[in-house]
Amino acid sequence: MKETISFEDFTKVDLRVGTIIEVNDFPKAKNPAYQLTIDFGDLGIKKSSAQITTRYTKEALLNKQIIATVNFPKKQIADFMSECLVMGAVKGKDVVLLHPELKVKNGATVN
């Protein structure tokens, strides 16, 4: 387990629901990855790189709702600017995406 944080620390993390609206291969990434375009409703469209190619096809990801942290600073990965961090649980070498059980409004907060 990592070090204990305060509730105030946790409230600084802005987790939101978004829908993946575009998926592209990312051949310039160091490890196999996709470039995702995600609709966060009123927050707008954000892009992310995700190393999820072993578990998910591009077709399976399209229109899938996911959970992402939207208030991290942008991060350059090769020639791509990642604007949010898609959340997932690690299972061996795979990442299993976290997602709402039922469809919710894009941009909904996760508490």
Biopython code that builds the backbone (N, CA, C, O; Angstrom):
import numpy as np
from Bio.PDB.StructureBuilder import StructureBuilder

atoms = [
    (1, "MET", "N", (0.845, -1.180, 0.000)),
    (1, "MET", "CA", (0.000, 0.000, 0.000)),
    (1, "MET", "C", (0.888, 1.241, 0.000)),
    (1, "MET", "O", (1.959, 1.258, 0.607)),
    (2, "LYS", "N", (0.426, 2.270, -0.687)),
    (2, "LYS", "CA", (1.166, 3.531, -0.725)),
    (2, "LYS", "C", (0.898, 4.330, 0.544)),
    (2, "LYS", "O", (0.065, 3.946, 1.366)),
    (3, "GLU", "N", (1.607, 5.441, 0.697)),
    (3, "GLU", "CA", (1.437, 6.242, 1.904)),
    (3, "GLU", "C", (0.012, 6.795, 1.998)),
    (3, "GLU", "O", (-0.638, 7.040, 0.982)),
    (4, "THR", "N", (-0.456, 6.983, 3.216)),
    (4, "THR", "CA", (-1.793, 7.509, 3.465)),
    (4, "THR", "C", (-1.862, 8.974, 3.049)),
    (4, "THR", "O", (-0.951, 9.754, 3.328)),
    (5, "ILE", "N", (-2.956, 9.340, 2.378)),
    (5, "ILE", "CA", (-3.172, 10.732, 1.995)),
    (5, "ILE", "C", (-4.392, 11.250, 2.744)),
    (5, "ILE", "O", (-5.187, 10.475, 3.276)),
    (6, "SER", "N", (-4.523, 12.544, 2.776)),
    (6, "SER", "CA", (-5.689, 13.141, 3.434)),
    (6, "SER", "C", (-6.871, 13.149, 2.470)),
    (6, "SER", "O", (-6.704, 12.997, 1.260)),
    (7, "PHE", "N", (-8.060, 13.328, 3.021)),
    (7, "PHE", "CA", (-9.248, 13.441, 2.186)),
    (7, "PHE", "C", (-9.119, 14.650, 1.268)),
    (7, "PHE", "O", (-9.559, 14.609, 0.119)),
    (8, "GLU", "N", (-8.521, 15.720, 1.766)),
    (8, "GLU", "CA", (-8.317, 16.922, 0.956)),
    (8, "GLU", "C", (-7.435, 16.615, -0.254)),
    (8, "GLU", "O", (-7.678, 17.130, -1.346)),
    (9, "ASP", "N", (-6.405, 15.773, -0.064)),
    (9, "ASP", "CA", (-5.562, 15.359, -1.192)),
    (9, "ASP", "C", (-6.407, 14.626, -2.238)),
    (9, "ASP", "O", (-6.290, 14.883, -3.437)),
    (10, "PHE", "N", (-7.250, 13.720, -1.771)),
    (10, "PHE", "CA", (-8.080, 12.945, -2.688)),
    (10, "PHE", "C", (-9.042, 13.840, -3.467)),
    (10, "PHE", "O", (-9.283, 13.608, -4.652)),
    (11, "THR", "N", (-9.587, 14.852, -2.814)),
    (11, "THR", "CA", (-10.567, 15.709, -3.489)),
    (11, "THR", "C", (-9.934, 16.541, -4.605)),
    (11, "THR", "O", (-10.652, 17.112, -5.426)),
    (12, "LYS", "N", (-8.623, 16.617, -4.648)),
    (12, "LYS", "CA", (-7.945, 17.351, -5.718)),
    (12, "LYS", "C", (-7.940, 16.569, -7.029)),
    (12, "LYS", "O", (-7.756, 17.153, -8.097)),
    (13, "VAL", "N", (-8.139, 15.253, -6.958)),
    (13, "VAL", "CA", (-8.137, 14.412, -8.151)),
    (13, "VAL", "C", (-9.520, 14.521, -8.803)),
    (13, "VAL", "O", (-10.535, 14.215, -8.177)),
    (14, "ASP", "N", (-9.548, 14.956, -10.060)),
    (14, "ASP", "CA", (-10.804, 15.152, -10.783)),
    (14, "ASP", "C", (-11.038, 13.959, -11.712)),
    (14, "ASP", "O", (-10.541, 13.924, -12.838)),
    (15, "LEU", "N", (-11.801, 12.989, -11.220)),
    (15, "LEU", "CA", (-12.142, 11.800, -11.989)),
    (15, "LEU", "C", (-13.472, 12.036, -12.685)),
    (15, "LEU", "O", (-14.445, 12.447, -12.053)),
    (16, "ARG", "N", (-13.515, 11.773, -13.995)),
    (16, "ARG", "CA", (-14.734, 12.006, -14.774)),
    (16, "ARG", "C", (-15.002, 10.828, -15.699)),
    (16, "ARG", "O", (-14.110, 10.049, -16.036)),
    (17, "VAL", "N", (-16.264, 10.729, -16.095)),
    (17, "VAL", "CA", (-16.685, 9.728, -17.071)),
    (17, "VAL", "C", (-16.631, 10.358, -18.455)),
    (17, "VAL", "O", (-17.071, 11.491, -18.648)),
    (18, "GLY", "N", (-16.095, 9.625, -19.405)),
    (18, "GLY", "CA", (-16.062, 10.075, -20.793)),
    (18, "GLY", "C", (-16.329, 8.915, -21.722)),
    (18, "GLY", "O", (-16.227, 7.751, -21.334)),
    (19, "THR", "N", (-16.675, 9.246, -22.964)),
    (19, "THR", "CA", (-16.918, 8.232, -23.985)),
    (19, "THR", "C", (-15.834, 8.323, -25.058)),
    (19, "THR", "O", (-15.565, 9.397, -25.597)),
    (20, "ILE", "N", (-15.223, 7.188, -25.357)),
    (20, "ILE", "CA", (-14.196, 7.137, -26.394)),
    (20, "ILE", "C", (-14.873, 7.303, -27.749)),
    (20, "ILE", "O", (-15.731, 6.504, -28.125)),
    (21, "ILE", "N", (-14.480, 8.349, -28.483)),
    (21, "ILE", "CA", (-15.117, 8.629, -29.775)),
    (21, "ILE", "C", (-14.182, 8.367, -30.963)),
    (21, "ILE", "O", (-14.621, 8.372, -32.113)),
    (22, "GLU", "N", (-12.902, 8.138, -30.681)),
    (22, "GLU", "CA", (-11.957, 7.825, -31.756)),
    (22, "GLU", "C", (-10.800, 7.027, -31.172)),
    (22, "GLU", "O", (-10.328, 7.317, -30.073)),
    (23, "VAL", "N", (-10.349, 6.024, -31.911)),
    (23, "VAL", "CA", (-9.221, 5.183, -31.493)),
    (23, "VAL", "C", (-8.283, 5.014, -32.676)),
    (23, "VAL", "O", (-8.701, 4.627, -33.768)),
    (24, "ASN", "N", (-7.002, 5.313, -32.443)),
    (24, "ASN", "CA", (-5.999, 5.161, -33.499)),
    (24, "ASN", "C", (-4.797, 4.392, -32.962)),
    (24, "ASN", "O", (-4.487, 4.453, -31.772)),
    (25, "ASP", "N", (-4.131, 3.673, -33.847)),
    (25, "ASP", "CA", (-2.870, 3.038, -33.483)),
    (25, "ASP", "C", (-1.856, 4.133, -33.159)),
    (25, "ASP", "O", (-1.959, 5.256, -33.654)),
    (26, "PHE", "N", (-0.878, 3.792, -32.323)),
    (26, "PHE", "CA", (0.159, 4.744, -31.926)),
    (26, "PHE", "C", (1.525, 4.082, -32.136)),
    (26, "PHE", "O", (2.176, 3.680, -31.173)),
    (27, "PRO", "N", (1.953, 3.971, -33.390)),
    (27, "PRO", "CA", (3.195, 3.240, -33.690)),
    (27, "PRO", "C", (4.458, 3.889, -33.116)),
    (27, "PRO", "O", (5.466, 3.204, -32.948)),
    (28, "LYS", "N", (4.431, 5.169, -32.815)),
    (28, "LYS", "CA", (5.620, 5.848, -32.284)),
    (28, "LYS", "C", (5.779, 5.671, -30.773)),
    (28, "LYS", "O", (6.808, 6.060, -30.220)),
    (29, "ALA", "N", (4.793, 5.098, -30.098)),
    (29, "ALA", "CA", (4.889, 4.868, -28.648)),
    (29, "ALA", "C", (5.949, 3.815, -28.367)),
    (29, "ALA", "O", (6.153, 2.898, -29.162)),
    (30, "LYS", "N", (6.624, 3.954, -27.227)),
    (30, "LYS", "CA", (7.669, 3.012, -26.828)),
    (30, "LYS", "C", (7.084, 1.605, -26.648)),
    (30, "LYS", "O", (7.677, 0.622, -27.092)),
    (31, "ASN", "N", (5.926, 1.515, -25.999)),
    (31, "ASN", "CA", (5.211, 0.255, -25.810)),
    (31, "ASN", "C", (3.916, 0.325, -26.619)),
    (31, "ASN", "O", (3.387, 1.417, -26.826)),
    (32, "PRO", "N", (3.394, -0.816, -27.081)),
    (32, "PRO", "CA", (2.169, -0.786, -27.878)),
    (32, "PRO", "C", (1.048, -0.014, -27.166)),
    (32, "PRO", "O", (0.760, -0.249, -25.993)),
    (33, "ALA", "N", (0.429, 0.907, -27.904)),
    (33, "ALA", "CA", (-0.595, 1.767, -27.305)),
    (33, "ALA", "C", (-1.553, 2.262, -28.382)),
    (33, "ALA", "O", (-1.287, 2.172, -29.580)),
    (34, "TYR", "N", (-2.675, 2.786, -27.905)),
    (34, "TYR", "CA", (-3.628, 3.467, -28.771)),
    (34, "TYR", "C", (-3.632, 4.947, -28.420)),
    (34, "TYR", "O", (-3.303, 5.330, -27.298)),
    (35, "GLN", "N", (-4.003, 5.763, -29.378)),
    (35, "GLN", "CA", (-4.337, 7.163, -29.141)),
    (35, "GLN", "C", (-5.857, 7.232, -29.054)),
    (35, "GLN", "O", (-6.557, 6.845, -29.990)),
    (36, "LEU", "N", (-6.361, 7.721, -27.933)),
    (36, "LEU", "CA", (-7.798, 7.802, -27.708)),
    (36, "LEU", "C", (-8.256, 9.254, -27.748)),
    (36, "LEU", "O", (-7.565, 10.140, -27.247)),
    (37, "THR", "N", (-9.414, 9.496, -28.339)),
    (37, "THR", "CA", (-10.084, 10.786, -28.267)),
    (37, "THR", "C", (-11.345, 10.541, -27.450)),
    (37, "THR", "O", (-12.148, 9.666, -27.777)),
    (38, "ILE", "N", (-11.515, 11.327, -26.377)),
    (38, "ILE", "CA", (-12.565, 11.048, -25.398)),
    (38, "ILE", "C", (-13.441, 12.278, -25.210)),
    (38, "ILE", "O", (-12.937, 13.387, -25.033)),
    (39, "ASP", "N", (-14.748, 12.080, -25.248)),
    (39, "ASP", "CA", (-15.735, 13.148, -25.046)),
    (39, "ASP", "C", (-16.112, 13.202, -23.571)),
    (39, "ASP", "O", (-16.668, 12.249, -23.025)),
    (40, "PHE", "N", (-15.801, 14.340, -22.926)),
    (40, "PHE", "CA", (-16.137, 14.550, -21.521)),
    (40, "PHE", "C", (-17.279, 15.553, -21.359)),
    (40, "PHE", "O", (-17.334, 16.270, -20.360)),
    (41, "GLY", "N", (-18.169, 15.607, -22.310)),
    (41, "GLY", "CA", (-19.342, 16.479, -22.212)),
    (41, "GLY", "C", (-18.941, 17.939, -22.124)),
    (41, "GLY", "O", (-18.216, 18.440, -22.983)),
    (42, "ASP", "N", (-19.416, 18.636, -21.074)),
    (42, "ASP", "CA", (-19.149, 20.067, -20.901)),
    (42, "ASP", "C", (-17.661, 20.385, -20.763)),
    (42, "ASP", "O", (-17.250, 21.518, -21.012)),
    (43, "LEU", "N", (-16.846, 19.402, -20.369)),
    (43, "LEU", "CA", (-15.388, 19.616, -20.257)),
    (43, "LEU", "C", (-14.709, 19.584, -21.616)),
    (43, "LEU", "O", (-13.558, 20.000, -21.750)),
    (44, "GLY", "N", (-15.419, 19.091, -22.622)),
    (44, "GLY", "CA", (-14.872, 19.049, -23.968)),
    (44, "GLY", "C", (-14.226, 17.728, -24.316)),
    (44, "GLY", "O", (-14.410, 16.724, -23.628)),
    (45, "ILE", "N", (-13.471, 17.748, -25.391)),
    (45, "ILE", "CA", (-12.799, 16.569, -25.937)),
    (45, "ILE", "C", (-11.351, 16.580, -25.454)),
    (45, "ILE", "O", (-10.675, 17.608, -25.518)),
    (46, "LYS", "N", (-10.884, 15.441, -24.974)),
    (46, "LYS", "CA", (-9.491, 15.302, -24.539)),
    (46, "LYS", "C", (-8.892, 14.058, -25.180)),
    (46, "LYS", "O", (-9.600, 13.117, -25.539)),
    (47, "LYS", "N", (-7.565, 14.079, -25.313)),
    (47, "LYS", "CA", (-6.848, 12.956, -25.908)),
    (47, "LYS", "C", (-6.004, 12.257, -24.841)),
    (47, "LYS", "O", (-5.554, 12.875, -23.875)),
    (48, "SER", "N", (-5.805, 10.966, -25.039)),
    (48, "SER", "CA", (-4.993, 10.192, -24.114)),
    (48, "SER", "C", (-4.314, 9.059, -24.868)),
    (48, "SER", "O", (-4.830, 8.568, -25.872)),
    (49, "SER", "N", (-3.160, 8.652, -24.377)),
    (49, "SER", "CA", (-2.484, 7.468, -24.874)),
    (49, "SER", "C", (-2.701, 6.371, -23.840)),
    (49, "SER", "O", (-2.586, 6.614, -22.638)),
    (50, "ALA", "N", (-3.014, 5.164, -24.306)),
    (50, "ALA", "CA", (-3.279, 4.072, -23.373)),
    (50, "ALA", "C", (-2.661, 2.776, -23.881)),
    (50, "ALA", "O", (-2.847, 2.394, -25.037)),
    (51, "GLN", "N", (-1.923, 2.108, -23.003)),
    (51, "GLN", "CA", (-1.286, 0.832, -23.337)),
    (51, "GLN", "C", (-2.266, -0.305, -23.036)),
    (51, "GLN", "O", (-2.107, -1.052, -22.071)),
    (52, "ILE", "N", (-3.277, -0.407, -23.888)),
    (52, "ILE", "CA", (-4.355, -1.373, -23.664)),
    (52, "ILE", "C", (-4.587, -2.247, -24.902)),
    (52, "ILE", "O", (-5.670, -2.802, -25.082)),
    (53, "THR", "N", (-3.565, -2.363, -25.749)),
    (53, "THR", "CA", (-3.739, -3.045, -27.033)),
    (53, "THR", "C", (-3.862, -4.562, -26.903)),
    (53, "THR", "O", (-4.418, -5.201, -27.795)),
    (54, "THR", "N", (-3.361, -5.156, -25.822)),
    (54, "THR", "CA", (-3.432, -6.614, -25.696)),
    (54, "THR", "C", (-4.821, -7.082, -25.271)),
    (54, "THR", "O", (-5.206, -8.214, -25.562)),
    (55, "ARG", "N", (-5.561, -6.239, -24.599)),
    (55, "ARG", "CA", (-6.876, -6.635, -24.072)),
    (55, "ARG", "C", (-8.036, -6.099, -24.910)),
    (55, "ARG", "O", (-9.102, -6.713, -24.941)),
    (56, "TYR", "N", (-7.850, -4.975, -25.585)),
    (56, "TYR", "CA", (-8.955, -4.304, -26.276)),
    (56, "TYR", "C", (-8.623, -4.067, -27.744)),
    (56, "TYR", "O", (-7.504, -3.684, -28.087)),
    (57, "THR", "N", (-9.601, -4.298, -28.596)),
    (57, "THR", "CA", (-9.481, -3.924, -30.005)),
    (57, "THR", "C", (-9.971, -2.490, -30.153)),
    (57, "THR", "O", (-10.665, -1.966, -29.282)),
    (58, "LYS", "N", (-9.607, -1.872, -31.249)),
    (58, "LYS", "CA", (-10.089, -0.513, -31.520)),
    (58, "LYS", "C", (-11.616, -0.499, -31.592)),
    (58, "LYS", "O", (-12.260, 0.425, -31.095)),
    (59, "GLU", "N", (-12.178, -1.516, -32.208)),
    (59, "GLU", "CA", (-13.637, -1.571, -32.355)),
    (59, "GLU", "C", (-14.332, -1.711, -30.995)),
    (59, "GLU", "O", (-15.388, -1.117, -30.776)),
    (60, "ALA", "N", (-13.748, -2.489, -30.090)),
    (60, "ALA", "CA", (-14.344, -2.675, -28.763)),
    (60, "ALA", "C", (-14.283, -1.390, -27.932)),
    (60, "ALA", "O", (-15.129, -1.168, -27.066)),
    (61, "LEU", "N", (-13.289, -0.554, -28.194)),
    (61, "LEU", "CA", (-13.130, 0.687, -27.427)),
    (61, "LEU", "C", (-14.049, 1.807, -27.911)),
    (61, "LEU", "O", (-14.461, 2.660, -27.126)),
    (62, "LEU", "N", (-14.360, 1.802, -29.175)),
    (62, "LEU", "CA", (-15.178, 2.874, -29.745)),
    (62, "LEU", "C", (-16.544, 2.916, -29.067)),
    (62, "LEU", "O", (-17.244, 1.906, -28.998)),
    (63, "ASN", "N", (-16.914, 4.093, -28.568)),
    (63, "ASN", "CA", (-18.176, 4.363, -27.862)),
    (63, "ASN", "C", (-18.235, 3.763, -26.459)),
    (63, "ASN", "O", (-19.300, 3.740, -25.843)),
    (64, "LYS", "N", (-17.100, 3.276, -25.946)),
    (64, "LYS", "CA", (-17.040, 2.737, -24.590)),
    (64, "LYS", "C", (-16.869, 3.889, -23.601)),
    (64, "LYS", "O", (-16.053, 4.785, -23.818)),
    (65, "GLN", "N", (-17.644, 3.860, -22.515)),
    (65, "GLN", "CA", (-17.452, 4.847, -21.455)),
    (65, "GLN", "C", (-16.325, 4.383, -20.545)),
    (65, "GLN", "O", (-16.211, 3.200, -20.221)),
    (66, "ILE", "N", (-15.498, 5.333, -20.143)),
    (66, "ILE", "CA", (-14.352, 5.051, -19.277)),
    (66, "ILE", "C", (-14.305, 6.101, -18.169)),
    (66, "ILE", "O", (-15.078, 7.060, -18.166)),
    (67, "ILE", "N", (-13.393, 5.903, -17.244)),
    (67, "ILE", "CA", (-13.135, 6.870, -16.176)),
    (67, "ILE", "C", (-11.709, 7.361, -16.354)),
    (67, "ILE", "O", (-10.797, 6.569, -16.592)),
    (68, "ALA", "N", (-11.519, 8.674, -16.239)),
    (68, "ALA", "CA", (-10.185, 9.253, -16.420)),
    (68, "ALA", "C", (-9.977, 10.403, -15.445)),
    (68, "ALA", "O", (-10.925, 11.062, -15.017)),
    (69, "THR", "N", (-8.726, 10.624, -15.110)),
    (69, "THR", "CA", (-8.329, 11.808, -14.351)),
    (69, "THR", "C", (-8.113, 12.916, -15.375)),
    (69, "THR", "O", (-7.307, 12.775, -16.294)),
    (70, "VAL", "N", (-8.837, 14.016, -15.212)),
    (70, "VAL", "CA", (-8.792, 15.077, -16.221)),
    (70, "VAL", "C", (-8.001, 16.308, -15.787)),
    (70, "VAL", "O", (-7.875, 17.256, -16.562)),
    (71, "ASN", "N", (-7.468, 16.313, -14.571)),
    (71, "ASN", "CA", (-6.755, 17.513, -14.122)),
    (71, "ASN", "C", (-5.258, 17.301, -13.893)),
    (71, "ASN", "O", (-4.640, 18.030, -13.117)),
    (72, "PHE", "N", (-4.684, 16.319, -14.555)),
    (72, "PHE", "CA", (-3.231, 16.195, -14.582)),
    (72, "PHE", "C", (-2.679, 17.143, -15.632)),
    (72, "PHE", "O", (-3.395, 17.497, -16.569)),
    (73, "PRO", "N", (-1.425, 17.563, -15.504)),
    (73, "PRO", "CA", (-0.830, 18.356, -16.583)),
    (73, "PRO", "C", (-0.686, 17.496, -17.842)),
    (73, "PRO", "O", (-0.573, 16.273, -17.762)),
    (74, "LYS", "N", (-0.693, 18.147, -18.989)),
    (74, "LYS", "CA", (-0.505, 17.424, -20.254)),
    (74, "LYS", "C", (0.869, 16.765, -20.246)),
    (74, "LYS", "O", (1.813, 17.263, -19.633)),
    (75, "LYS", "N", (0.958, 15.617, -20.950)),
    (75, "LYS", "CA", (2.218, 14.892, -21.013)),
    (75, "LYS", "C", (2.494, 14.508, -22.457)),
    (75, "LYS", "O", (1.647, 13.920, -23.129)),
    (76, "GLN", "N", (3.688, 14.847, -22.926)),
    (76, "GLN", "CA", (4.063, 14.494, -24.296)),
    (76, "GLN", "C", (4.599, 13.070, -24.325)),
    (76, "GLN", "O", (5.499, 12.708, -23.567)),
    (77, "ILE", "N", (4.018, 12.270, -25.223)),
    (77, "ILE", "CA", (4.456, 10.903, -25.437)),
    (77, "ILE", "C", (4.767, 10.797, -26.926)),
    (77, "ILE", "O", (3.862, 10.829, -27.760)),
    (78, "ALA", "N", (6.035, 10.674, -27.249)),
    (78, "ALA", "CA", (6.512, 10.736, -28.646)),
    (78, "ALA", "C", (6.017, 12.053, -29.247)),
    (78, "ALA", "O", (6.324, 13.120, -28.716)),
    (79, "ASP", "N", (5.260, 11.996, -30.340)),
    (79, "ASP", "CA", (4.773, 13.233, -30.968)),
    (79, "ASP", "C", (3.315, 13.530, -30.605)),
    (79, "ASP", "O", (2.642, 14.282, -31.311)),
    (80, "PHE", "N", (2.827, 12.945, -29.510)),
    (80, "PHE", "CA", (1.419, 13.033, -29.108)),
    (80, "PHE", "C", (1.314, 13.680, -27.725)),
    (80, "PHE", "O", (2.109, 13.384, -26.833)),
    (81, "MET", "N", (0.330, 14.561, -27.557)),
    (81, "MET", "CA", (0.115, 15.216, -26.271)),
    (81, "MET", "C", (-1.074, 14.553, -25.569)),
    (81, "MET", "O", (-2.213, 14.661, -26.022)),
    (82, "SER", "N", (-0.793, 13.870, -24.460)),
    (82, "SER", "CA", (-1.833, 13.216, -23.670)),
    (82, "SER", "C", (-2.396, 14.234, -22.672)),
    (82, "SER", "O", (-1.643, 14.873, -21.937)),
    (83, "GLU", "N", (-3.731, 14.377, -22.654)),
    (83, "GLU", "CA", (-4.382, 15.420, -21.857)),
    (83, "GLU", "C", (-5.138, 14.881, -20.648)),
    (83, "GLU", "O", (-5.637, 15.663, -19.839)),
    (84, "CYS", "N", (-5.231, 13.573, -20.513)),
    (84, "CYS", "CA", (-5.907, 12.977, -19.363)),
    (84, "CYS", "C", (-5.332, 11.580, -19.154)),
    (84, "CYS", "O", (-4.630, 11.057, -20.019)),
    (85, "LEU", "N", (-5.630, 10.982, -18.009)),
    (85, "LEU", "CA", (-5.117, 9.653, -17.681)),
    (85, "LEU", "C", (-6.297, 8.711, -17.506)),
    (85, "LEU", "O", (-7.079, 8.840, -16.565)),
    (86, "VAL", "N", (-6.413, 7.758, -18.432)),
    (86, "VAL", "CA", (-7.478, 6.763, -18.372)),
    (86, "VAL", "C", (-7.157, 5.788, -17.240)),
    (86, "VAL", "O", (-6.022, 5.326, -17.116)),
    (87, "MET", "N", (-8.155, 5.479, -16.420)),
    (87, "MET", "CA", (-7.947, 4.637, -15.245)),
    (87, "MET", "C", (-8.178, 3.168, -15.571)),
    (87, "MET", "O", (-9.090, 2.818, -16.319)),
    (88, "GLY", "N", (-7.332, 2.312, -14.993)),
    (88, "GLY", "CA", (-7.479, 0.880, -15.183)),
    (88, "GLY", "C", (-6.816, 0.120, -14.059)),
    (88, "GLY", "O", (-5.974, 0.657, -13.339)),
    (89, "ALA", "N", (-7.198, -1.129, -13.915)),
    (89, "ALA", "CA", (-6.604, -2.023, -12.927)),
    (89, "ALA", "C", (-5.630, -2.940, -13.661)),
    (89, "ALA", "O", (-5.915, -3.412, -14.761)),
    (90, "VAL", "N", (-4.487, -3.186, -13.044)),
    (90, "VAL", "CA", (-3.467, -4.026, -13.661)),
    (90, "VAL", "C", (-3.769, -5.489, -13.349)),
    (90, "VAL", "O", (-3.970, -5.873, -12.197)),
    (91, "LYS", "N", (-3.794, -6.297, -14.420)),
    (91, "LYS", "CA", (-4.014, -7.743, -14.288)),
    (91, "LYS", "C", (-2.904, -8.417, -15.072)),
    (91, "LYS", "O", (-2.999, -8.567, -16.290)),
    (92, "GLY", "N", (-1.852, -8.824, -14.375)),
    (92, "GLY", "CA", (-0.676, -9.374, -15.053)),
    (92, "GLY", "C", (-0.016, -8.278, -15.869)),
    (92, "GLY", "O", (0.427, -7.270, -15.320)),
    (93, "LYS", "N", (0.052, -8.475, -17.192)),
    (93, "LYS", "CA", (0.618, -7.460, -18.070)),
    (93, "LYS", "C", (-0.460, -6.625, -18.735)),
    (93, "LYS", "O", (-0.162, -5.693, -19.481)),
    (94, "ASP", "N", (-1.716, -6.961, -18.462)),
    (94, "ASP", "CA", (-2.846, -6.243, -19.058)),
    (94, "ASP", "C", (-3.344, -5.141, -18.142)),
    (94, "ASP", "O", (-3.121, -5.159, -16.931)),
    (95, "VAL", "N", (-4.026, -4.178, -18.755)),
    (95, "VAL", "CA", (-4.746, -3.152, -18.012)),
    (95, "VAL", "C", (-6.222, -3.332, -18.326)),
    (95, "VAL", "O", (-6.617, -3.355, -19.492)),
    (96, "VAL", "N", (-7.036, -3.458, -17.283)),
    (96, "VAL", "CA", (-8.478, -3.601, -17.433)),
    (96, "VAL", "C", (-9.089, -2.240, -17.121)),
    (96, "VAL", "O", (-8.953, -1.732, -16.008)),
    (97, "LEU", "N", (-9.757, -1.656, -18.100)),
    (97, "LEU", "CA", (-10.305, -0.312, -17.945)),
    (97, "LEU", "C", (-11.407, -0.260, -16.894)),
    (97, "LEU", "O", (-12.240, -1.162, -16.802)),
    (98, "LEU", "N", (-11.396, 0.810, -16.105)),
    (98, "LEU", "CA", (-12.491, 1.070, -15.178)),
    (98, "LEU", "C", (-13.577, 1.794, -15.950)),
    (98, "LEU", "O", (-13.285, 2.675, -16.758)),
    (99, "HIS", "N", (-14.832, 1.428, -15.706)),
    (99, "HIS", "CA", (-15.931, 2.053, -16.443)),
    (99, "HIS", "C", (-17.213, 1.966, -15.622)),
    (99, "HIS", "O", (-17.345, 1.087, -14.770)),
    (100, "PRO", "N", (-18.160, 2.872, -15.873)),
    (100, "PRO", "CA", (-19.421, 2.804, -15.143)),
    (100, "PRO", "C", (-20.212, 1.560, -15.552)),
    (100, "PRO", "O", (-20.150, 1.110, -16.696)),
    (101, "GLU", "N", (-20.947, 1.029, -14.600)),
    (101, "GLU", "CA", (-21.772, -0.147, -14.868)),
    (101, "GLU", "C", (-22.936, 0.191, -15.802)),
    (101, "GLU", "O", (-23.329, -0.621, -16.639)),
    (102, "LEU", "N", (-23.476, 1.393, -15.647)),
    (102, "LEU", "CA", (-24.570, 1.874, -16.480)),
    (102, "LEU", "C", (-24.117, 3.123, -17.213)),
    (102, "LEU", "O", (-23.224, 3.828, -16.743)),
    (103, "LYS", "N", (-24.725, 3.404, -18.362)),
    (103, "LYS", "CA", (-24.381, 4.610, -19.120)),
    (103, "LYS", "C", (-24.766, 5.844, -18.304)),
    (103, "LYS", "O", (-25.878, 5.940, -17.787)),
    (104, "VAL", "N", (-23.829, 6.779, -18.200)),
    (104, "VAL", "CA", (-24.065, 8.039, -17.492)),
    (104, "VAL", "C", (-23.659, 9.192, -18.405)),
    (104, "VAL", "O", (-23.062, 8.986, -19.461)),
    (105, "LYS", "N", (-23.987, 10.385, -17.986)),
    (105, "LYS", "CA", (-23.671, 11.580, -18.770)),
    (105, "LYS", "C", (-22.154, 11.768, -18.843)),
    (105, "LYS", "O", (-21.452, 11.640, -17.841)),
    (106, "ASN", "N", (-21.661, 12.076, -20.052)),
    (106, "ASN", "CA", (-20.242, 12.380, -20.204)),
    (106, "ASN", "C", (-19.907, 13.589, -19.339)),
    (106, "ASN", "O", (-20.647, 14.572, -19.311)),
    (107, "GLY", "N", (-18.779, 13.502, -18.633)),
    (107, "GLY", "CA", (-18.361, 14.571, -17.739)),
    (107, "GLY", "C", (-18.815, 14.370, -16.310)),
    (107, "GLY", "O", (-18.429, 15.137, -15.427)),
    (108, "ALA", "N", (-19.640, 13.340, -16.059)),
    (108, "ALA", "CA", (-20.099, 13.079, -14.687)),
    (108, "ALA", "C", (-18.898, 12.859, -13.789)),
    (108, "ALA", "O", (-17.914, 12.241, -14.198)),
    (109, "THR", "N", (-18.976, 13.363, -12.566)),
    (109, "THR", "CA", (-17.875, 13.205, -11.623)),
    (109, "THR", "C", (-17.930, 11.832, -10.990)),
    (109, "THR", "O", (-18.996, 11.230, -10.863)),
    (110, "VAL", "N", (-16.752, 11.342, -10.591)),
    (110, "VAL", "CA", (-16.628, 10.076, -9.881)),
    (110, "VAL", "C", (-16.205, 10.412, -8.466)),
    (110, "VAL", "O", (-15.178, 11.056, -8.253)),
    (111, "ASN", "N", (-16.990, 9.979, -7.508)),
    (111, "ASN", "CA", (-16.690, 10.274, -6.087)),
    (111, "ASN", "C", (-16.221, 9.028, -5.371)),
    (111, "ASN", "O", (-15.924, 9.076, -4.177)),
]
sb = StructureBuilder()
sb.init_structure("model")
sb.init_model(0)
sb.init_chain("A")
sb.init_seg("    ")
for serial, (resi, resn, name, xyz) in enumerate(atoms, 1):
    if name == "N":
        sb.init_residue(resn, " ", resi, " ")
    sb.init_atom(name, np.array(xyz, "f"), 0.0, 1.0, " ", f" {name:<3s}", serial, name[0])
structure = sb.get_structure()
